[in-house]
Amino acid sequence: MTKELMNFVTEKTNDLIAAPSCCPEAKAAAQAWLAAAGTAEEAEETKKYLAELEEDITPIDGLIAFASSEGAKAEFGEEAANGLLAHAKEIRAKGARYCDCPACTAALAILDKKEEML
């Protein structure tokens, strides 16, 4: 991995870890990747990390389904869930393919570099 790519992925990985919307599994994979960077385990941890990000990034239709669910209303309250739903529909109309929360945004930026990372 080039130094420029390593710096980019490290920055986005730190963004992911800091995101309140980051799930525990993605955070653990991110931390494992950071710990393995520059070691003999880097290639294997990179594969695991990318697989976890692919599993966790939320497609826009999944976000819309969640935002319109009773679970979202229970977790965030009806008004906030409705706001999230309106936002999700708005970004989908503008062409978004994925959720734009900080965790998904960082994950997408990393996944966009997948081929270079492998």
VMD Tcl script that builds the backbone (N, CA, C; Angstrom):
set m [mol new atoms 354]
animate dup $m
set s [atomselect $m all]
$s set {name element resname resid chain x y z} {
  {N N MET 1 A 0.857 -1.164 0.000}
  {CA C MET 1 A 0.000 0.000 0.000}
  {C C MET 1 A 0.911 1.237 0.000}
  {N N THR 2 A 0.585 2.192 -0.827}
  {CA C THR 2 A 1.394 3.403 -0.865}
  {C C THR 2 A 1.205 4.194 0.428}
  {N N LYS 3 A 2.170 5.046 0.721}
  {CA C LYS 3 A 2.078 5.879 1.918}
  {C C LYS 3 A 0.848 6.784 1.841}
  {N N GLU 4 A 0.573 7.333 0.659}
  {CA C GLU 4 A -0.587 8.206 0.482}
  {C C GLU 4 A -1.889 7.447 0.765}
  {N N LEU 5 A -1.996 6.236 0.235}
  {CA C LEU 5 A -3.193 5.427 0.466}
  {C C LEU 5 A -3.301 5.053 1.944}
  {N N MET 6 A -2.198 4.662 2.549}
  {CA C MET 6 A -2.199 4.294 3.974}
  {C C MET 6 A -2.665 5.481 4.813}
  {N N ASN 7 A -2.187 6.672 4.508}
  {CA C ASN 7 A -2.601 7.864 5.254}
  {C C ASN 7 A -4.096 8.132 5.080}
  {N N PHE 8 A -4.587 7.989 3.854}
  {CA C PHE 8 A -6.002 8.211 3.579}
  {C C PHE 8 A -6.869 7.218 4.350}
  {N N VAL 9 A -6.526 5.935 4.251}
  {CA C VAL 9 A -7.336 4.905 4.913}
  {C C VAL 9 A -7.254 5.049 6.428}
  {N N THR 10 A -6.092 5.395 6.939}
  {CA C THR 10 A -5.948 5.610 8.383}
  {C C THR 10 A -6.830 6.769 8.846}
  {N N GLU 11 A -6.837 7.862 8.089}
  {CA C GLU 11 A -7.678 9.007 8.438}
  {C C GLU 11 A -9.153 8.620 8.435}
  {N N LYS 12 A -9.599 7.930 7.387}
  {CA C LYS 12 A -11.010 7.527 7.293}
  {C C LYS 12 A -11.351 6.483 8.357}
  {N N THR 13 A -10.386 5.639 8.693}
  {CA C THR 13 A -10.609 4.644 9.749}
  {C C THR 13 A -10.798 5.333 11.090}
  {N N ASN 14 A -10.012 6.348 11.364}
  {CA C ASN 14 A -10.188 7.107 12.602}
  {C C ASN 14 A -11.524 7.838 12.608}
  {N N ASP 15 A -11.958 8.344 11.448}
  {CA C ASP 15 A -13.287 8.954 11.344}
  {C C ASP 15 A -14.368 7.929 11.665}
  {N N LEU 16 A -14.212 6.731 11.144}
  {CA C LEU 16 A -15.180 5.655 11.379}
  {C C LEU 16 A -15.265 5.326 12.859}
  {N N ILE 17 A -14.125 5.136 13.487}
  {CA C ILE 17 A -14.090 4.797 14.915}
  {C C ILE 17 A -14.758 5.885 15.753}
  {N N ALA 18 A -14.560 7.141 15.388}
  {CA C ALA 18 A -15.115 8.269 16.145}
  {C C ALA 18 A -16.605 8.492 15.892}
  {N N ALA 19 A -17.144 7.905 14.837}
  {CA C ALA 19 A -18.545 8.138 14.480}
  {C C ALA 19 A -19.488 7.493 15.496}
  {N N PRO 20 A -20.424 8.263 16.035}
  {CA C PRO 20 A -21.389 7.687 16.979}
  {C C PRO 20 A -22.234 6.574 16.348}
  {N N SER 21 A -22.383 6.610 15.034}
  {CA C SER 21 A -23.201 5.614 14.341}
  {C C SER 21 A -22.431 4.347 13.977}
  {N N CYS 22 A -21.165 4.262 14.356}
  {CA C CYS 22 A -20.348 3.074 14.046}
  {C C CYS 22 A -20.739 1.919 14.961}
  {N N CYS 23 A -21.027 0.772 14.359}
  {CA C CYS 23 A -21.399 -0.400 15.158}
  {C C CYS 23 A -20.151 -1.004 15.813}
  {N N PRO 24 A -20.328 -1.754 16.881}
  {CA C PRO 24 A -19.181 -2.341 17.589}
  {C C PRO 24 A -18.312 -3.245 16.699}
  {N N GLU 25 A -18.927 -3.983 15.792}
  {CA C GLU 25 A -18.156 -4.898 14.938}
  {C C GLU 25 A -17.251 -4.123 13.979}
  {N N ALA 26 A -17.763 -3.053 13.401}
  {CA C ALA 26 A -16.945 -2.235 12.495}
  {C C ALA 26 A -15.837 -1.542 13.274}
  {N N LYS 27 A -16.156 -1.073 14.469}
  {CA C LYS 27 A -15.141 -0.411 15.292}
  {C C LYS 27 A -14.018 -1.393 15.637}
  {N N ALA 28 A -14.380 -2.617 15.996}
  {CA C ALA 28 A -13.366 -3.620 16.329}
  {C C ALA 28 A -12.504 -3.961 15.113}
  {N N ALA 29 A -13.132 -4.099 13.948}
  {CA C ALA 29 A -12.380 -4.399 12.722}
  {C C ALA 29 A -11.452 -3.245 12.367}
  {N N ALA 30 A -11.922 -2.022 12.563}
  {CA C ALA 30 A -11.102 -0.837 12.285}
  {C C ALA 30 A -9.897 -0.795 13.212}
  {N N GLN 31 A -10.128 -1.053 14.479}
  {CA C GLN 31 A -9.028 -1.032 15.440}
  {C C GLN 31 A -8.022 -2.156 15.156}
  {N N ALA 32 A -8.511 -3.316 14.759}
  {CA C ALA 32 A -7.624 -4.428 14.415}
  {C C ALA 32 A -6.786 -4.080 13.181}
  {N N TRP 33 A -7.416 -3.420 12.204}
  {CA C TRP 33 A -6.676 -3.023 11.002}
  {C C TRP 33 A -5.593 -2.007 11.353}
  {N N LEU 34 A -5.929 -1.023 12.169}
  {CA C LEU 34 A -4.928 -0.036 12.574}
  {C C LEU 34 A -3.763 -0.696 13.300}
  {N N ALA 35 A -4.062 -1.648 14.166}
  {CA C ALA 35 A -3.004 -2.343 14.916}
  {C C ALA 35 A -2.115 -3.176 13.991}
  {N N ALA 36 A -2.687 -3.684 12.905}
  {CA C ALA 36 A -1.934 -4.547 11.985}
  {C C ALA 36 A -1.212 -3.761 10.889}
  {N N ALA 37 A -1.533 -2.499 10.733}
  {CA C ALA 37 A -0.922 -1.694 9.663}
  {C C ALA 37 A 0.602 -1.717 9.799}
  {N N GLY 38 A 1.250 -2.045 8.687}
  {CA C GLY 38 A 2.707 -2.082 8.666}
  {C C GLY 38 A 3.322 -3.355 9.204}
  {N N THR 39 A 2.472 -4.344 9.524}
  {CA C THR 39 A 2.973 -5.621 10.041}
  {C C THR 39 A 2.696 -6.729 9.038}
  {N N ALA 40 A 3.151 -7.926 9.366}
  {CA C ALA 40 A 2.912 -9.086 8.510}
  {C C ALA 40 A 1.428 -9.437 8.443}
  {N N GLU 41 A 0.638 -8.996 9.406}
  {CA C GLU 41 A -0.797 -9.297 9.454}
  {C C GLU 41 A -1.644 -8.295 8.665}
  {N N GLU 42 A -1.023 -7.269 8.120}
  {CA C GLU 42 A -1.782 -6.203 7.462}
  {C C GLU 42 A -2.677 -6.722 6.344}
  {N N ALA 43 A -2.163 -7.566 5.472}
  {CA C ALA 43 A -2.953 -8.041 4.324}
  {C C ALA 43 A -4.188 -8.811 4.788}
  {N N GLU 44 A -4.019 -9.677 5.763}
  {CA C GLU 44 A -5.152 -10.464 6.255}
  {C C GLU 44 A -6.169 -9.574 6.966}
  {N N GLU 45 A -5.701 -8.636 7.784}
  {CA C GLU 45 A -6.612 -7.728 8.477}
  {C C GLU 45 A -7.317 -6.794 7.494}
  {N N THR 46 A -6.644 -6.438 6.417}
  {CA C THR 46 A -7.276 -5.602 5.391}
  {C C THR 46 A -8.463 -6.328 4.784}
  {N N LYS 47 A -8.296 -7.600 4.464}
  {CA C LYS 47 A -9.408 -8.389 3.909}
  {C C LYS 47 A -10.578 -8.455 4.889}
  {N N LYS 48 A -10.270 -8.706 6.146}
  {CA C LYS 48 A -11.318 -8.793 7.165}
  {C C LYS 48 A -12.025 -7.448 7.344}
  {N N TYR 49 A -11.237 -6.402 7.353}
  {CA C TYR 49 A -11.775 -5.054 7.535}
  {C C TYR 49 A -12.714 -4.681 6.397}
  {N N LEU 50 A -12.278 -4.900 5.185}
  {CA C LEU 50 A -13.111 -4.575 4.027}
  {C C LEU 50 A -14.391 -5.405 4.015}
  {N N ALA 51 A -14.293 -6.677 4.378}
  {CA C ALA 51 A -15.484 -7.534 4.437}
  {C C ALA 51 A -16.475 -7.001 5.476}
  {N N GLU 52 A -15.960 -6.563 6.618}
  {CA C GLU 52 A -16.838 -6.013 7.656}
  {C C GLU 52 A -17.504 -4.728 7.171}
  {N N LEU 53 A -16.755 -3.867 6.515}
  {CA C LEU 53 A -17.336 -2.621 6.007}
  {C C LEU 53 A -18.413 -2.898 4.970}
  {N N GLU 54 A -18.169 -3.858 4.092}
  {CA C GLU 54 A -19.174 -4.211 3.077}
  {C C GLU 54 A -20.448 -4.738 3.721}
  {N N GLU 55 A -20.281 -5.444 4.823}
  {CA C GLU 55 A -21.437 -5.994 5.531}
  {C C GLU 55 A -22.221 -4.905 6.271}
  {N N ASP 56 A -21.502 -3.901 6.768}
  {CA C ASP 56 A -22.128 -2.917 7.648}
  {C C ASP 56 A -22.650 -1.663 6.968}
  {N N ILE 57 A -22.123 -1.307 5.810}
  {CA C ILE 57 A -22.574 -0.081 5.163}
  {C C ILE 57 A -24.057 -0.235 4.795}
  {N N THR 58 A -24.835 0.789 5.055}
  {CA C THR 58 A -26.278 0.693 4.891}
  {C C THR 58 A -26.723 1.245 3.541}
  {N N PRO 59 A -27.273 0.376 2.688}
  {CA C PRO 59 A -27.838 0.875 1.420}
  {C C PRO 59 A -28.995 1.840 1.718}
  {N N ILE 60 A -29.202 2.782 0.837}
  {CA C ILE 60 A -30.214 3.815 1.067}
  {C C ILE 60 A -31.603 3.214 1.276}
  {N N ASP 61 A -31.941 2.158 0.541}
  {CA C ASP 61 A -33.265 1.557 0.730}
  {C C ASP 61 A -33.372 0.883 2.097}
  {N N GLY 62 A -32.262 0.374 2.615}
  {CA C GLY 62 A -32.254 -0.183 3.967}
  {C C GLY 62 A -32.458 0.902 5.010}
  {N N LEU 63 A -31.859 2.055 4.779}
  {CA C LEU 63 A -32.050 3.182 5.693}
  {C C LEU 63 A -33.511 3.630 5.677}
  {N N ILE 64 A -34.093 3.709 4.495}
  {CA C ILE 64 A -35.497 4.110 4.391}
  {C C ILE 64 A -36.398 3.097 5.098}
  {N N ALA 65 A -36.121 1.823 4.904}
  {CA C ALA 65 A -36.922 0.793 5.572}
  {C C ALA 65 A -36.795 0.914 7.089}
  {N N PHE 66 A -35.569 1.122 7.575}
  {CA C PHE 66 A -35.376 1.269 9.015}
  {C C PHE 66 A -36.068 2.528 9.533}
  {N N ALA 67 A -35.873 3.639 8.848}
  {CA C ALA 67 A -36.425 4.911 9.319}
  {C C ALA 67 A -37.950 4.890 9.384}
  {N N SER 68 A -38.568 4.053 8.565}
  {CA C SER 68 A -40.031 3.985 8.573}
  {C C SER 68 A -40.560 2.879 9.491}
  {N N SER 69 A -39.665 2.241 10.214}
  {CA C SER 69 A -40.062 1.118 11.068}
  {C C SER 69 A -40.450 1.578 12.478}
  {N N GLU 70 A -41.148 0.694 13.160}
  {CA C GLU 70 A -41.482 0.940 14.564}
  {C C GLU 70 A -40.214 0.963 15.414}
  {N N GLY 71 A -39.204 0.184 15.010}
  {CA C GLY 71 A -37.937 0.165 15.740}
  {C C GLY 71 A -37.268 1.528 15.746}
  {N N ALA 72 A -37.295 2.225 14.622}
  {CA C ALA 72 A -36.708 3.568 14.548}
  {C C ALA 72 A -37.487 4.530 15.439}
  {N N LYS 73 A -38.807 4.405 15.422}
  {CA C LYS 73 A -39.624 5.278 16.264}
  {C C LYS 73 A -39.346 5.016 17.740}
  {N N ALA 74 A -39.162 3.744 18.093}
  {CA C ALA 74 A -38.870 3.393 19.481}
  {C C ALA 74 A -37.482 3.887 19.895}
  {N N GLU 75 A -36.524 3.806 18.976}
  {CA C GLU 75 A -35.148 4.188 19.297}
  {C C GLU 75 A -34.950 5.696 19.326}
  {N N PHE 76 A -35.533 6.405 18.354}
  {CA C PHE 76 A -35.281 7.834 18.207}
  {C C PHE 76 A -36.459 8.724 18.557}
  {N N GLY 77 A -37.647 8.152 18.660}
  {CA C GLY 77 A -38.858 8.941 18.815}
  {C C GLY 77 A -39.474 9.160 17.444}
  {N N GLU 78 A -40.780 9.350 17.421}
  {CA C GLU 78 A -41.489 9.441 16.147}
  {C C GLU 78 A -41.031 10.625 15.304}
  {N N GLU 79 A -40.845 11.782 15.920}
  {CA C GLU 79 A -40.457 12.974 15.166}
  {C C GLU 79 A -39.072 12.797 14.524}
  {N N ALA 80 A -38.122 12.294 15.286}
  {CA C ALA 80 A -36.768 12.097 14.750}
  {C C ALA 80 A -36.757 11.016 13.672}
  {N N ALA 81 A -37.522 9.954 13.878}
  {CA C ALA 81 A -37.599 8.893 12.871}
  {C C ALA 81 A -38.208 9.432 11.576}
  {N N ASN 82 A -39.230 10.250 11.692}
  {CA C ASN 82 A -39.830 10.862 10.501}
  {C C ASN 82 A -38.850 11.801 9.811}
  {N N GLY 83 A -38.054 12.512 10.592}
  {CA C GLY 83 A -37.025 13.384 10.026}
  {C C GLY 83 A -35.964 12.582 9.296}
  {N N LEU 84 A -35.566 11.465 9.884}
  {CA C LEU 84 A -34.584 10.582 9.250}
  {C C LEU 84 A -35.151 10.014 7.951}
  {N N LEU 85 A -36.404 9.621 7.978}
  {CA C LEU 85 A -37.056 9.091 6.782}
  {C C LEU 85 A -37.100 10.145 5.673}
  {N N ALA 86 A -37.475 11.354 6.014}
  {CA C ALA 86 A -37.529 12.428 5.012}
  {C C ALA 86 A -36.132 12.690 4.446}
  {N N HIS 87 A -35.139 12.705 5.323}
  {CA C HIS 87 A -33.759 12.920 4.874}
  {C C HIS 87 A -33.306 11.798 3.942}
  {N N ALA 88 A -33.586 10.574 4.328}
  {CA C ALA 88 A -33.184 9.427 3.506}
  {C C ALA 88 A -33.836 9.477 2.126}
  {N N LYS 89 A -35.099 9.816 2.091}
  {CA C LYS 89 A -35.801 9.926 0.796}
  {C C LYS 89 A -35.219 11.062 -0.041}
  {N N GLU 90 A -34.858 12.150 0.622}
  {CA C GLU 90 A -34.285 13.298 -0.082}
  {C C GLU 90 A -32.928 12.945 -0.705}
  {N N ILE 91 A -32.061 12.280 0.059}
  {CA C ILE 91 A -30.742 11.960 -0.508}
  {C C ILE 91 A -30.843 10.868 -1.568}
  {N N ARG 92 A -31.832 9.961 -1.421}
  {CA C ARG 92 A -32.039 8.966 -2.472}
  {C C ARG 92 A -32.468 9.654 -3.766}
  {N N ALA 93 A -33.335 10.637 -3.657}
  {CA C ALA 93 A -33.794 11.374 -4.836}
  {C C ALA 93 A -32.643 12.100 -5.531}
  {N N LYS 94 A -31.618 12.435 -4.755}
  {CA C LYS 94 A -30.437 13.107 -5.315}
  {C C LYS 94 A -29.390 12.103 -5.814}
  {N N GLY 95 A -29.721 10.809 -5.722}
  {CA C GLY 95 A -28.821 9.792 -6.255}
  {C C GLY 95 A -28.006 9.012 -5.247}
  {N N ALA 96 A -28.194 9.260 -3.966}
  {CA C ALA 96 A -27.428 8.540 -2.951}
  {C C ALA 96 A -27.744 7.051 -3.014}
  {N N ARG 97 A -26.718 6.250 -2.897}
  {CA C ARG 97 A -26.885 4.798 -2.878}
  {C C ARG 97 A -26.772 4.234 -1.462}
  {N N TYR 98 A -26.169 5.038 -0.565}
  {CA C TYR 98 A -25.935 4.589 0.803}
  {C C TYR 98 A -26.318 5.675 1.798}
  {N N CYS 99 A -26.494 5.257 3.022}
  {CA C CYS 99 A -26.703 6.156 4.148}
  {C C CYS 99 A -25.555 7.167 4.179}
  {N N ASP 100 A -25.834 8.366 4.637}
  {CA C ASP 100 A -24.785 9.386 4.694}
  {C C ASP 100 A -24.374 9.739 6.125}
  {N N CYS 101 A -24.630 8.834 7.069}
  {CA C CYS 101 A -24.165 9.066 8.435}
  {C C CYS 101 A -22.630 9.047 8.433}
  {N N PRO 102 A -22.003 9.557 9.474}
  {CA C PRO 102 A -20.536 9.595 9.494}
  {C C PRO 102 A -19.870 8.216 9.331}
  {N N ALA 103 A -20.447 7.184 9.917}
  {CA C ALA 103 A -19.849 5.849 9.798}
  {C C ALA 103 A -19.954 5.327 8.370}
  {N N CYS 104 A -21.109 5.437 7.769}
  {CA C CYS 104 A -21.279 4.950 6.393}
  {C C CYS 104 A -20.464 5.785 5.405}
  {N N THR 105 A -20.356 7.086 5.655}
  {CA C THR 105 A -19.565 7.953 4.780}
  {C C THR 105 A -18.100 7.540 4.825}
  {N N ALA 106 A -17.566 7.286 6.016}
  {CA C ALA 106 A -16.175 6.844 6.146}
  {C C ALA 106 A -15.987 5.467 5.515}
  {N N ALA 107 A -16.931 4.571 5.762}
  {CA C ALA 107 A -16.836 3.221 5.189}
  {C C ALA 107 A -16.837 3.270 3.667}
  {N N LEU 108 A -17.698 4.086 3.097}
  {CA C LEU 108 A -17.766 4.199 1.644}
  {C C LEU 108 A -16.463 4.751 1.071}
  {N N ALA 109 A -15.883 5.733 1.736}
  {CA C ALA 109 A -14.617 6.300 1.272}
  {C C ALA 109 A -13.525 5.233 1.266}
  {N N ILE 110 A -13.514 4.386 2.279}
  {CA C ILE 110 A -12.529 3.302 2.351}
  {C C ILE 110 A -12.821 2.263 1.273}
  {N N LEU 111 A -14.084 1.868 1.156}
  {CA C LEU 111 A -14.441 0.857 0.157}
  {C C LEU 111 A -14.168 1.319 -1.266}
  {N N ASP 112 A -14.215 2.625 -1.490}
  {CA C ASP 112 A -13.883 3.150 -2.814}
  {C C ASP 112 A -12.421 2.887 -3.182}
  {N N LYS 113 A -11.603 2.610 -2.175}
  {CA C LYS 113 A -10.164 2.333 -2.372}
  {C C LYS 113 A -9.854 0.834 -2.260}
  {N N LYS 114 A -10.891 0.014 -2.238}
  {CA C LYS 114 A -10.725 -1.423 -2.006}
  {C C LYS 114 A -9.694 -2.075 -2.929}
  {N N GLU 115 A -9.826 -1.845 -4.220}
  {CA C GLU 115 A -8.913 -2.497 -5.164}
  {C C GLU 115 A -7.473 -2.086 -4.913}
  {N N GLU 116 A -7.246 -0.831 -4.588}
  {CA C GLU 116 A -5.900 -0.359 -4.287}
  {C C GLU 116 A -5.375 -0.975 -2.996}
  {N N MET 117 A -6.259 -1.204 -2.048}
  {CA C MET 117 A -5.850 -1.750 -0.759}
  {C C MET 117 A -5.472 -3.220 -0.845}
  {N N LEU 118 A -6.123 -3.936 -1.755}
  {CA C LEU 118 A -5.849 -5.372 -1.885}
  {C C LEU 118 A -4.731 -5.553 -2.849}
}
mol reanalyze $m
mol bondsrecalc $m
mol representation Tube
mol addrep $m
